[in-house]
């Protein structure tokens, strides 16, 4: 019978924790408000408040063991938030690269630009499709682009340490109109027909020799860096040059990887996509750039999130055991006090809730400290990784969002709840006479 009852407690606890982790912050506020009303206006709630006040007043006498719980949970939250901030920053960088009023066209079945190839005739047909915005001269705003891998020495490494940068050959006139977020912050734009490059500030941060005026070697040819640009998104990790020169250097002829177009209106996308799908000369996939780049981030973001949650769970188990030991010891030292309270009419529920509140208070302090630590150290911290489906390093910044901090606090409180639950249940179940003898 006891086994079934304990099994029921474990199952109920697991379900409660799963629901708790998935709750939005608005629901959490509602629960807190309802719990506060219960404590104020019900007899058992008032008993809970009284027992909790006594327990909190004794925390100073248990400062060492309480600090173990706080520090352990702070470590869990800091690591969890930091790893999830990496995933959030990576995905956010790619999401900001696209927009709803631009579209990208690639060969059918291509997962990314580097896997795509469009011949010259296909590029011409795509650029004349309806729904594309036009510039002041009446030309369609469509940049036929080629994307290749280029190896460059990385900063901070040895002479043989090289990394892969994404070299993008663009239409010198239309690329800037299609992507107005590209701003030259040093030097100038490259000139058509010249082996000149502009580099993203993220790429400049990662690789050697990408300062204006420097010459670098790409594709067995010497190129001159003439400018640095910023975009606030993944394009900052790239190096740009004239599309015809890049294609000639890498023997791609008139083919291109993709065509990026500016839509006359976001509502024109469906008509644009339908016209390309209906053209028997083409076999292409068409997406808005915001959808395309969001998909590029999904795989890597999931992997990082899974790693973060796995590491967090492992650390959380250790923190739970620390909380369990602390609270079992605290309950043992207060056995006579708890027994006396129950003897004079206090029910088991207030005892359980009071012990849980005490543990969750320590967990809350640890969660706040861990979240603050993660925010101070990692928010805005710049890192680089291989972009999903890409050929170059992607520079991005960790993003410690308010939602991540809320999730960290939810984890902290869940750890505190588990850490206090079993000691609380034991204290409530222990016969009064037994408790008095134990103390």
C-alpha positions, -999 to +999 in steps of 0.1 A: +000+000+000+028+024+009+045+015-024+015+024-044+010+056-024+047+066-030+044+057-067+013+079-070+032+108-053+061+104-078+038+103-108+019+133-096+051+152-089+064+145-124+032+157-140+031+188-119+067+197-128+061+191-165+031+214-164+050+240-144+079+242-169+055+248-198+034+274-181+036+310-195+047+337-172+012+352-171-002+319-157+026+319-131+015+353-119-021+341-116-010+311-095+010+333-072-019+356-067-043+327-060-018+312-035-014+346-018-052+349-014-053+313+000-027+322+026-045+354+036-081+343+037-081+306+047-073+291+081-049+266+067-032+293+047-028+314+078-013+284+096+011+280+066+022+316+069+029+312+106+050+281+102+068+296+072+077+327+092+092+305+120+112+285+095+126+316+077+136+331+110+159+301+116+177+303+083+205+324+098+213+294+121+216+272+090+235+297+069+261+272+056+237+245+045+213+270+030+242+286+010+249+251-005+213+251-019+215+287-032+249+282-048+240+249-064+208+262-079+225+294-090+251+273-109+223+253-126+204+284-137+236+302-149+247+273-171+213+266-184+205+302-193+240+306-209+236+276-232+200+285-241+212+321-247+237+307-273+208+290-291+186+321-289+214+344-302+222+320-331+185+317-342+179+355-337+209+364-359+196+343-387+160+354-383+170+391-385+187+383-419+155+379-437+123+400-442+088+394-456+093+418-485+123+399-500+123+365-515+151+340-524+149+316-554+170+285-556+172+253-576+144+229-566+152+206-538+181+227-525+184+229-488+206+260-489+223+284-513+256+264-514+237+234-526+219+253-553+228+261-589+209+281-615+220+284-651+221+318-668+188+313-687+170+305-655+183+336-638+171+358-666+136+342-664+134+347-627+144+383-629+115+390-653+088+374-631+058+395-620+057+408-585+093+421-583+098+457-573+117+480-598+143+507-593+142+543-606+154+531-640+126+505-642+150+475-637+138+446-616+154+447-581+169+411-583+204+402-573+217+370-589+243+357-564+270+330-561+281+316-527+314+298-523+338+288-495+370+306-490+397+297-465+414+325-445+437+325-414+418+330-382+428+355-356+443+341-324+455+310-341+488+297-355+500+303-391+484+270-402+450+277-385+425+286-412+387+289-411+360+290-437+344+323-447+314+326-469+323+346-501+292+360-518+293+374-553+265+398-558+249+421-584+268+453-577+238+475-583+207+455-572+222+439-541+222+472-521+186+480-530+174+445-521+192+447-488+190+483-475+203+472-441+238+468-455+258+499-444+294+507-452+311+517-420+347+519-433+362+524-467+339+521-498+319+497-519+337+474-544+338+485-580+322+464-608+347+443-627+375+446-601+389+421-577+378+441-547+360+430-516+339+444-488+339+424-456+313+421-428+325+433-394+318+399-380+341+383-406+367+410-399+366+401-362+373+364-370+399+365-398+433+380-404+439+406-430+404+419-436+412+456-430+406+481-458+437+484-480+450+449-473+454+423-501+443+387-495+444+356-516+412+338-526+408+312-553+445+316-563+438+353-570+448+384-552+419+405-539+419+440-523+397+447-492+382+481-498+355+484-472+337+471-441+300+468-438+275+460-410+240+446-412+231+435-377+225+400-389+242+369-404+254+387-435+281+404-413+299+370-413+304+372-451+328+387-476+312+403-507+326+408-542+314+414-578+293+384-589+309+381-623+345+382-609+337+357-582+321+333-607+351+336-631+376+331-603+359+299-592+350+287-627+313+289-623+306+307-657+272+323-659+256+301-632+245+314-599+235+299-566+203+320-560+184+351-569+174+374-541+145+398-551+128+428-536+090+422-538+068+450-550+047+443-519+048+415-493+013+404-506+029+399-541+049+369-528+022+343-536+018+356-572+056+357-576+060+321-564+031+308-584+044+323-616+078+306-612+062+273-603+040+275-634+069+282-658+079+250-675+115+263-680+121+264-643+124+240-615+129+261-585+120+266-548+109+300-537+107+313-501+106+347-483+140+353-469+127+354-434+114+319-438+146+307-455+169+320-428+146+309-400+148+273-413+186+275-416+187+281-378+164+253-367+187+223-367+216+239-349+194+258-324+177+225-315+210+208-309+223+236-287+190+236-268+191+198-263+227+201-250+217+229-227+187+211-212+207+179-208+235+196-190+210+215-169+192+183-160+224+166-149+233+196-127+198+199-115+199+164-101+229+173-081+213+204-068+182+185-059+202+161-038+218+190-021+184+206-013+171+172-001+200+167+023+197+203+036+159+201+041+160+166+057+185+179+082+164+210+088+133+190+094+152+167+118+164+196+139+129+210+140+111+177+146+099+187+181+087+221+169+067+206+140+053+179+164+042+206+188+025+226+161+006+195+150-003+186+185-020+220+191-041+217+159-019+225+129-028+202+100-003+183+079-009+205+048+003+237+063+035+219+075+041+205+040+035+239+023+056+258+048+086+236+043+082+238+005+080+276+007+112+277+027+131+255+002+116+274-028+127+307-012+163+295-012+158+283-048+144+316-058+174+334-044+197+310-063+177+314-095+179+352-094+217+351-087+222+325-115+202+345-140+219+377-131+253+361-135+244+347-169+231+381-180+262+400-168+287+376-184+270+363-215+244+388-228+259+402-259+289+379-258+302+373-293+309+338-306+312+320-339+301+287-352+295+269-385+262+281-399+237+253-406+237+245-443+264+271-449+301+270-457+314+297-434+317+307-398+287+325-385+294+352-359+265+359-335+259+373-300+245+354-270+210+367-262+198+365-226+162+373-232+136+380-204+119+347-214+151+328-208+154+344-173+118+334-165+126+299-176+157+298-154+136+309-124+110+282-132+138+256-132+151+269-099+117+268-083+111+233-097+144+221-081+135+237-048+101+221-049+115+186-054+142+193-028+116+202-002+088+179-012+100+146+003+113+161+036+079+180+039+059+148+033+080+129+059+075+157+084+037+157+078+034+119+080+056+114+111+035+105+142+036+133+168+049+109+195+077+096+172+087+131+163+089+140+200+110+110+208+134+116+178+141+151+190 
